[in-house]
């Protein structure tokens, strides 16, 4: 082993990185420019895995199970400029389904409070115009 201890090895790695930092940046930039779709897919995979602990296949399975529609308003993905959002419980982290931006925001502003949502429903019923 070329290094006597872990600290020497880490120091050498840090020095190597500093010496080749620009080379690494250039290589990464070139890769992003040559294959933007592949880079975007990798970023999406990373985001889904690290934020919701699901894979692209899990997302696609939910999307197909919902027929490509928001699970609340039932509008199809094609009606929106952004893809459907992954909705999850902030307490448990459990993924609940896919929602459009408006429906996802509605739940977020309501803080998943059922009483609040019921009060809003009753308010709309009470003030419904005929």
N, CA, C and O atoms as a DFTB+ gen file, in Angstrom:
520 C
 N C O
     1  1       0.852      -1.180       0.000
     2  2       0.000       0.000       0.000
     3  2       0.898       1.244       0.000
     4  3       1.800       1.346       0.832
     5  1       0.668       2.184      -0.913
     6  2       1.576       3.326      -1.043
     7  2       1.469       4.334       0.102
     8  3       2.372       5.154       0.267
     9  1       0.405       4.302       0.891
    10  2       0.232       5.265       1.978
    11  2       0.293       4.548       3.320
    12  3      -0.253       3.457       3.486
    13  1       0.965       5.180       4.269
    14  2       1.110       4.564       5.580
    15  2      -0.163       4.644       6.407
    16  3      -0.428       3.774       7.236
    17  1      -0.954       5.694       6.178
    18  2      -2.193       5.822       6.951
    19  2      -3.272       6.519       6.113
    20  3      -3.007       7.043       5.031
    21  1      -4.462       6.506       6.637
    22  2      -5.630       7.061       5.937
    23  2      -5.479       8.560       5.687
    24  3      -5.874       9.055       4.632
    25  1      -4.914       9.276       6.643
    26  2      -4.767      10.726       6.504
    27  2      -3.864      11.087       5.323
    28  3      -4.143      12.029       4.582
    29  1      -2.787      10.333       5.159
    30  2      -1.895      10.578       4.021
    31  2      -2.619      10.322       2.704
    32  3      -2.455      11.067       1.737
    33  1      -3.416       9.268       2.678
    34  2      -4.175       8.936       1.475
    35  2      -5.179      10.040       1.146
    36  3      -5.282      10.461      -0.006
    37  1      -5.921      10.511       2.158
    38  2      -6.901      11.574       1.940
    39  2      -6.224      12.864       1.493
    40  3      -6.748      13.570       0.632
    41  1      -5.090      13.173       2.058
    42  2      -4.346      14.367       1.674
    43  2      -3.918      14.276       0.205
    44  3      -4.031      15.249      -0.540
    45  1      -3.434      13.117      -0.199
    46  2      -3.013      12.913      -1.589
    47  2      -4.205      13.037      -2.538
    48  3      -4.082      13.614      -3.619
    49  1      -5.350      12.500      -2.139
    50  2      -6.556      12.598      -2.973
    51  2      -6.977      14.058      -3.130
    52  3      -7.331      14.489      -4.227
    53  1      -6.939      14.815      -2.041
    54  2      -7.319      16.228      -2.083
    55  2      -6.364      17.010      -2.979
    56  3      -6.799      17.858      -3.758
    57  1      -5.082      16.735      -2.876
    58  2      -4.099      17.414      -3.722
    59  2      -4.316      17.061      -5.195
    60  3      -4.249      17.928      -6.066
    61  1      -4.575      15.789      -5.460
    62  2      -4.837      15.339      -6.826
    63  2      -6.068      16.042      -7.390
    64  3      -6.068      16.469      -8.544
    65  1      -7.107      16.161      -6.582
    66  2      -8.320      16.832      -7.038
    67  2      -8.029      18.298      -7.350
    68  3      -8.453      18.799      -8.392
    69  1      -7.326      18.980      -6.481
    70  2      -7.004      20.389      -6.714
    71  2      -6.188      20.559      -7.998
    72  3      -6.399      21.516      -8.742
    73  1      -5.262      19.643      -8.260
    74  2      -4.436      19.722      -9.467
    75  2      -5.240      19.478     -10.739
    76  3      -4.918      20.019     -11.798
    77  1      -6.287      18.661     -10.632
    78  2      -7.057      18.287     -11.822
    79  2      -8.478      18.855     -11.815
    80  3      -9.326      18.431     -12.601
    81  1      -8.728      19.802     -10.938
    82  2     -10.072      20.346     -10.768
    83  2     -10.651      20.866     -12.086
    84  3     -11.782      20.527     -12.436
    85  1      -9.898      21.676     -12.814
    86  2     -10.395      22.238     -14.065
    87  2     -10.629      21.151     -15.104
    88  3     -11.593      21.215     -15.867
    89  1      -9.751      20.156     -15.138
    90  2      -9.917      19.035     -16.068
    91  2     -11.230      18.301     -15.783
    92  3     -11.956      17.948     -16.712
    93  1     -11.536      18.070     -14.505
    94  2     -12.785      17.403     -14.126
    95  2     -13.996      18.243     -14.522
    96  3     -14.991      17.717     -15.021
    97  1     -13.902      19.552     -14.294
    98  2     -15.008      20.446     -14.649
    99  2     -15.248      20.448     -16.154
   100  3     -16.392      20.392     -16.605
   101  1     -14.181      20.510     -16.920
   102  2     -14.293      20.517     -18.384
   103  2     -14.892      19.216     -18.901
   104  3     -15.735      19.226     -19.799
   105  1     -14.453      18.096     -18.330
   106  2     -14.967      16.791     -18.744
   107  2     -16.459      16.688     -18.440
   108  3     -17.233      16.180     -19.252
   109  1     -16.851      17.172     -17.274
   110  2     -18.251      17.130     -16.871
   111  2     -19.108      18.025     -17.778
   112  3     -20.204      17.638     -18.185
   113  1     -18.601      19.215     -18.087
   114  2     -19.319      20.140     -18.970
   115  2     -19.492      19.530     -20.357
   116  3     -20.565      19.622     -20.954
   117  1     -18.436      18.908     -20.863
   118  2     -18.490      18.280     -22.186
   119  2     -19.544      17.170     -22.201
   120  3     -20.306      17.050     -23.160
   121  1     -19.588      16.359     -21.139
   122  2     -20.560      15.276     -21.046
   123  2     -21.988      15.828     -21.047
   124  3     -22.874      15.287     -21.708
   125  1     -22.195      16.915     -20.291
   126  2     -23.532      17.526     -20.236
   127  2     -23.950      18.063     -21.597
   128  3     -25.116      17.960     -21.978
   129  1     -22.999      18.635     -22.330
   130  2     -23.296      19.186     -23.656
   131  2     -23.537      18.095     -24.697
   132  3     -24.391      18.253     -25.569
   133  1     -22.798      16.999     -24.616
   134  2     -22.920      15.925     -25.597
   135  2     -24.166      15.074     -25.403
   136  3     -24.772      14.621     -26.374
   137  1     -24.547      14.856     -24.146
   138  2     -25.672      13.967     -23.859
   139  2     -26.621      14.593     -22.824
   140  3     -26.733      14.082     -21.709
   141  1     -27.306      15.692     -23.180
   142  2     -28.155      16.367     -22.199
   143  2     -29.323      15.502     -21.711
   144  3     -29.740      15.609     -20.558
   145  1     -29.846      14.644     -22.596
   146  2     -30.971      13.792     -22.180
   147  2     -30.529      12.789     -21.123
   148  3     -31.240      12.545     -20.148
   149  1     -29.348      12.209     -21.326
   150  2     -28.831      11.231     -20.375
   151  2     -28.552      11.881     -19.026
   152  3     -28.848      11.305     -17.979
   153  1     -27.984      13.075     -19.052
   154  2     -27.688      13.800     -17.813
   155  2     -28.984      14.154     -17.090
   156  3     -29.074      14.024     -15.869
   157  1     -29.990      14.604     -17.847
   158  2     -31.281      14.961     -17.248
   159  2     -31.934      13.732     -16.614
   160  3     -32.507      13.823     -15.528
   161  1     -31.849      12.590     -17.284
   162  2     -32.424      11.364     -16.743
   163  2     -31.718      10.962     -15.450
   164  3     -32.371      10.564     -14.486
   165  1     -30.407      11.063     -15.424
   166  2     -29.643      10.728     -14.213
   167  2     -30.016      11.655     -13.060
   168  3     -30.151      11.209     -11.921
   169  1     -30.184      12.944     -13.354
   170  2     -30.575      13.902     -12.317
   171  2     -31.966      13.553     -11.774
   172  3     -32.206      13.605     -10.567
   173  1     -32.872      13.197     -12.683
   174  2     -34.228      12.832     -12.267
   175  2     -34.214      11.566     -11.420
   176  3     -34.890      11.493     -10.394
   177  1     -33.441      10.567     -11.851
   178  2     -33.310       9.328     -11.071
   179  2     -32.790       9.632      -9.671
   180  3     -33.312       9.121      -8.680
   181  1     -31.753      10.470      -9.597
   182  2     -31.165      10.834      -8.306
   183  2     -32.202      11.545      -7.433
   184  3     -32.339      11.237      -6.249
   185  1     -32.931      12.500      -8.025
   186  2     -33.927      13.271      -7.285
   187  2     -35.023      12.359      -6.718
   188  3     -35.340      12.446      -5.532
   189  1     -35.597      11.500      -7.540
   190  2     -36.669      10.614      -7.089
   191  2     -36.173       9.666      -6.002
   192  3     -36.860       9.445      -5.005
   193  1     -34.984       9.110      -6.194
   194  2     -34.447       8.162      -5.225
   195  2     -34.139       8.836      -3.892
   196  3     -34.479       8.305      -2.834
   197  1     -33.503       9.993      -3.937
   198  2     -33.053      10.632      -2.713
   199  2     -34.130      11.455      -2.017
   200  3     -34.031      11.710      -0.816
   201  1     -35.154      11.872      -2.748
   202  2     -36.221      12.662      -2.139
   203  2     -37.378      11.786      -1.679
   204  3     -37.913      11.988      -0.589
   205  1     -37.769      10.813      -2.503
   206  2     -38.965      10.014      -2.215
   207  2     -38.686       8.523      -2.057
   208  3     -39.592       7.752      -1.739
   209  1     -37.438       8.114      -2.276
   210  2     -37.044       6.710      -2.208
   211  2     -37.819       5.844      -3.197
   212  3     -38.230       4.728      -2.879
   213  1     -38.013       6.386      -4.416
   214  2     -38.653       5.624      -5.491
   215  2     -37.769       5.689      -6.736
   216  3     -36.898       6.551      -6.855
   217  1     -38.011       4.768      -7.648
   218  2     -37.270       4.733      -8.901
   219  2     -38.113       5.344     -10.013
   220  3     -39.295       5.631      -9.825
   221  1     -37.496       5.539     -11.166
   222  2     -38.241       6.011     -12.347
   223  2     -39.341       5.008     -12.680
   224  3     -40.444       5.400     -13.061
   225  1     -39.045       3.715     -12.539
   226  2     -40.056       2.685     -12.809
   227  2     -41.230       2.812     -11.846
   228  3     -42.380       2.646     -12.253
   229  1     -40.957       3.105     -10.569
   230  2     -42.038       3.311      -9.600
   231  2     -42.918       4.486     -10.034
   232  3     -44.145       4.402     -10.000
   233  1     -42.267       5.587     -10.446
   234  2     -43.013       6.763     -10.916
   235  2     -43.871       6.386     -12.127
   236  3     -45.058       6.708     -12.178
   237  1     -43.265       5.705     -13.095
   238  2     -43.994       5.327     -14.306
   239  2     -45.149       4.382     -14.000
   240  3     -46.206       4.478     -14.624
   241  1     -44.962       3.472     -13.050
   242  2     -46.047       2.568     -12.658
   243  2     -47.208       3.339     -12.040
   244  3     -48.370       3.054     -12.333
   245  1     -46.897       4.324     -11.181
   246  2     -47.959       5.159     -10.607
   247  2     -48.656       5.955     -11.709
   248  3     -49.882       6.064     -11.727
   249  1     -47.870       6.503     -12.616
   250  2     -48.409       7.286     -13.724
   251  2     -49.383       6.446     -14.550
   252  3     -50.476       6.902     -14.886
   253  1     -48.979       5.219     -14.872
   254  2     -49.843       4.324     -15.657
   255  2     -51.081       3.904     -14.875
   256  3     -52.169       3.814     -15.442
   257  1     -50.928       3.644     -13.576
   258  2     -52.067       3.254     -12.743
   259  2     -53.098       4.382     -12.659
   260  3     -54.294       4.126     -12.527
   261  1     -52.631       5.629     -12.737
   262  2     -53.525       6.790     -12.690
   263  2     -53.932       7.233     -14.093
   264  3     -54.537       8.292     -14.256
   265  1     -53.607       6.433     -15.105
   266  2     -53.901       6.747     -16.503
   267  2     -53.342       8.098     -16.929
   268  3     -53.922       8.777     -17.776
   269  1     -52.221       8.483     -16.343
   270  2     -51.574       9.731     -16.714
   271  2     -52.271      10.966     -16.200
   272  3     -52.024      12.074     -16.677
   273  1     -53.159      10.773     -15.209
   274  2     -53.963      11.886     -14.696
   275  2     -53.612      12.227     -13.251
   276  3     -53.141      11.381     -12.490
   277  1     -53.854      13.485     -12.894
   278  2     -53.721      13.912     -11.506
   279  2     -54.702      13.107     -10.671
   280  3     -55.846      12.906     -11.078
   281  1     -54.265      12.645      -9.506
   282  2     -55.103      11.785      -8.669
   283  2     -56.253      12.551      -7.993
   284  3     -57.169      11.927      -7.458
   285  1     -56.219      13.880      -8.010
   286  2     -57.304      14.655      -7.399
   287  2     -58.238      15.230      -8.462
   288  3     -59.431      14.929      -8.465
   289  1     -57.704      16.055      -9.363
   290  2     -58.580      16.733     -10.334
   291  2     -58.859      15.894     -11.576
   292  3     -59.733      16.237     -12.372
   293  1     -58.126      14.803     -11.747
   294  2     -58.307      13.841     -12.844
   295  2     -57.984      14.412     -14.223
   296  3     -58.355      13.812     -15.232
   297  1     -57.301      15.558     -14.290
   298  2     -56.876      16.099     -15.581
   299  2     -55.628      15.358     -16.050
   300  3     -54.773      14.982     -15.248
   301  1     -55.540      15.155     -17.362
   302  2     -54.419      14.410     -17.929
   303  2     -53.153      15.252     -17.949
   304  3     -53.198      16.477     -18.058
   305  1     -52.025      14.563     -17.842
   306  2     -50.702      15.192     -17.875
   307  2     -50.545      16.142     -19.056
   308  3     -49.885      17.174     -18.932
   309  1     -51.139      15.813     -20.191
   310  2     -50.992      16.629     -21.403
   311  2     -51.585      18.027     -21.241
   312  3     -51.293      18.914     -22.043
   313  1     -52.413      18.235     -20.214
   314  2     -53.002      19.554     -19.971
   315  2     -52.061      20.480     -19.203
   316  3     -52.376      21.653     -19.008
   317  1     -50.926      19.975     -18.772
   318  2     -50.012      20.746     -17.938
   319  2     -48.663      20.920     -18.625
   320  3     -48.266      20.113     -19.466
   321  1     -47.973      21.983     -18.253
   322  2     -46.636      22.211     -18.810
   323  2     -45.579      21.422     -18.048
   324  3     -44.533      21.092     -18.605
   325  1     -45.841      21.118     -16.777
   326  2     -44.904      20.342     -15.961
   327  2     -45.445      18.937     -15.764
   328  3     -46.654      18.711     -15.821
   329  1     -44.539      17.996     -15.531
   330  2     -44.978      16.619     -15.260
   331  2     -45.644      16.574     -13.894
   332  3     -45.490      17.491     -13.087
   333  1     -46.383      15.504     -13.642
   334  2     -47.073      15.349     -12.371
   335  2     -46.067      15.227     -11.222
   336  3     -45.023      14.590     -11.356
   337  1     -46.404      15.849     -10.101
   338  2     -45.542      15.854      -8.924
   339  2     -45.789      14.613      -8.074
   340  3     -46.899      14.082      -8.046
   341  1     -44.765      14.159      -7.392
   342  2     -44.902      13.057      -6.446
   343  2     -45.437      13.651      -5.147
   344  3     -44.781      14.489      -4.528
   345  1     -46.627      13.218      -4.733
   346  2     -47.206      13.676      -3.469
   347  2     -46.838      12.670      -2.386
   348  3     -46.893      11.458      -2.597
   349  1     -46.461      13.196      -1.223
   350  2     -46.077      12.318      -0.119
   351  2     -46.489      12.938       1.202
   352  3     -46.668      14.151       1.308
   353  1     -46.635      12.091       2.202
   354  2     -46.950      12.540       3.555
   355  2     -45.666      13.069       4.179
   356  3     -44.650      12.374       4.203
   357  1     -45.711      14.297       4.682
   358  2     -44.513      14.890       5.277
   359  2     -44.195      14.289       6.641
   360  3     -43.071      14.417       7.126
   361  1     -45.162      13.641       7.258
   362  2     -44.941      13.013       8.559
   363  2     -44.267      11.654       8.405
   364  3     -43.262      11.368       9.057
   365  1     -44.835      10.817       7.531
   366  2     -44.321       9.450       7.377
   367  2     -43.363       9.293       6.199
   368  3     -42.571       8.351       6.161
   369  1     -43.434      10.217       5.235
   370  2     -42.615      10.112       4.033
   371  2     -43.214       9.189       2.985
   372  3     -42.636       9.019       1.911
   373  1     -44.361       8.593       3.279
   374  2     -44.989       7.642       2.361
   375  2     -45.530       8.366       1.119
   376  3     -46.214       9.384       1.220
   377  1     -45.203       7.814      -0.037
   378  2     -45.686       8.369      -1.304
   379  2     -47.151       8.006      -1.462
   380  3     -47.541       6.853      -1.281
   381  1     -47.977       9.024      -1.809
   382  2     -49.418       8.801      -1.937
   383  2     -49.880       8.720      -3.381
   384  3     -50.834       8.002      -3.681
   385  1     -49.238       9.428      -4.265
   386  2     -49.662       9.421      -5.661
   387  2     -49.041      10.576      -6.413
   388  3     -48.130      11.240      -5.919
   389  1     -49.549      10.813      -7.628
   390  2     -49.048      11.879      -8.479
   391  2     -50.120      12.944      -8.639
   392  3     -51.285      12.640      -8.895
   393  1     -49.707      14.207      -8.482
   394  2     -50.643      15.323      -8.535
   395  2     -50.121      16.411      -9.462
   396  3     -48.916      16.548      -9.673
   397  1     -51.059      17.184     -10.012
   398  2     -50.667      18.361     -10.779
   399  2     -50.181      19.435      -9.803
   400  3     -50.355      19.310      -8.590
   401  1     -49.590      20.458     -10.332
   402  2     -49.033      21.525      -9.506
   403  2     -50.096      22.171      -8.611
   404  3     -49.852      22.411      -7.428
   405  1     -51.280      22.454      -9.178
   406  2     -52.335      23.111      -8.401
   407  2     -52.805      22.245      -7.236
   408  3     -52.935      22.732      -6.113
   409  1     -53.056      20.987      -7.492
   410  2     -53.545      20.094      -6.442
   411  2     -52.465      19.835      -5.392
   412  3     -52.761      19.738      -4.201
   413  1     -51.219      19.726      -5.835
   414  2     -50.121      19.538      -4.900
   415  2     -49.976      20.769      -3.998
   416  3     -49.743      20.642      -2.796
   417  1     -50.115      21.946      -4.584
   418  2     -50.042      23.186      -3.803
   419  2     -51.210      23.290      -2.834
   420  3     -51.039      23.733      -1.698
   421  1     -52.383      22.888      -3.272
   422  2     -53.576      22.917      -2.409
   423  2     -53.318      22.119      -1.131
   424  3     -53.568      22.603      -0.027
   425  1     -52.823      20.906      -1.288
   426  2     -52.541      20.084      -0.106
   427  2     -51.422      20.680       0.738
   428  3     -51.460      20.622       1.968
   429  1     -50.437      21.247       0.077
   430  2     -49.330      21.852       0.803
   431  2     -49.774      23.043       1.632
   432  3     -49.367      23.186       2.785
   433  1     -50.611      23.902       1.050
   434  2     -51.107      25.066       1.784
   435  2     -52.041      24.656       2.915
   436  3     -52.098      25.319       3.951
   437  1     -52.764      23.575       2.720
   438  2     -53.665      23.073       3.767
   439  2     -52.902      22.295       4.831
   440  3     -53.464      21.935       5.865
   441  1     -51.626      22.037       4.579
   442  2     -50.774      21.271       5.505
   443  2     -51.382      19.907       5.842
   444  3     -51.242      19.413       6.961
   445  1     -52.059      19.306       4.857
   446  2     -52.687      17.989       4.998
   447  2     -53.692      17.936       6.148
   448  3     -53.962      16.864       6.690
   449  1     -54.245      19.092       6.518
   450  2     -55.193      19.183       7.629
   451  2     -56.604      18.901       7.111
   452  3     -57.176      19.712       6.383
   453  1     -57.162      17.747       7.492
   454  2     -58.489      17.345       7.010
   455  2     -59.584      18.304       7.478
   456  3     -60.522      18.578       6.730
   457  1     -59.476      18.814       8.704
   458  2     -60.480      19.771       9.197
   459  2     -60.478      21.040       8.352
   460  3     -61.534      21.574       8.011
   461  1     -59.288      21.510       8.021
   462  2     -59.167      22.701       7.187
   463  2     -59.824      22.466       5.824
   464  3     -60.584      23.302       5.336
   465  1     -59.522      21.323       5.226
   466  2     -60.086      21.009       3.907
   467  2     -61.596      20.828       3.979
   468  3     -62.310      21.240       3.065
   469  1     -62.089      20.221       5.044
   470  2     -63.544      20.067       5.214
   471  2     -64.209      21.427       5.392
   472  3     -65.279      21.674       4.835
   473  1     -63.581      22.309       6.165
   474  2     -64.121      23.661       6.336
   475  2     -64.165      24.406       5.007
   476  3     -65.130      25.113       4.717
   477  1     -63.110      24.243       4.196
   478  2     -63.078      24.877       2.884
   479  2     -64.190      24.323       2.003
   480  3     -64.831      25.078       1.271
   481  1     -64.424      23.024       2.063
   482  2     -65.501      22.392       1.291
   483  2     -66.849      22.951       1.725
   484  3     -67.669      23.316       0.883
   485  1     -67.083      23.021       3.039
   486  2     -68.358      23.542       3.550
   487  2     -68.540      25.009       3.163
   488  3     -69.653      25.433       2.852
   489  1     -67.473      25.771       3.180
   490  2     -67.515      27.171       2.776
   491  2     -67.971      27.286       1.325
   492  3     -68.833      28.103       1.000
   493  1     -67.387      26.463       0.456
   494  2     -67.757      26.502      -0.962
   495  2     -69.194      26.076      -1.174
   496  3     -69.895      26.659      -2.001
   497  1     -69.651      25.057      -0.432
   498  2     -71.046      24.606      -0.539
   499  2     -71.988      25.717      -0.090
   500  3     -72.985      25.996      -0.756
   501  1     -71.675      26.349       1.038
   502  2     -72.518      27.416       1.601
   503  2     -72.617      28.606       0.644
   504  3     -73.664      29.247       0.547
   505  1     -71.536      28.893      -0.051
   506  2     -71.495      30.077      -0.911
   507  2     -71.606      29.742      -2.395
   508  3     -71.227      30.534      -3.258
   509  1     -72.123      28.574      -2.665
   510  2     -72.264      28.149      -4.066
   511  2     -73.334      28.987      -4.754
   512  3     -74.434      29.186      -4.237
   513  1     -72.974      29.465      -5.927
   514  2     -73.952      30.211      -6.723
   515  2     -74.745      29.236      -7.574
   516  3     -74.197      28.292      -8.143
   517  1     -76.033      29.480      -7.647
   518  2     -76.897      28.578      -8.433
   519  2     -76.899      28.952      -9.873
   520  3     -77.568      28.304     -10.678
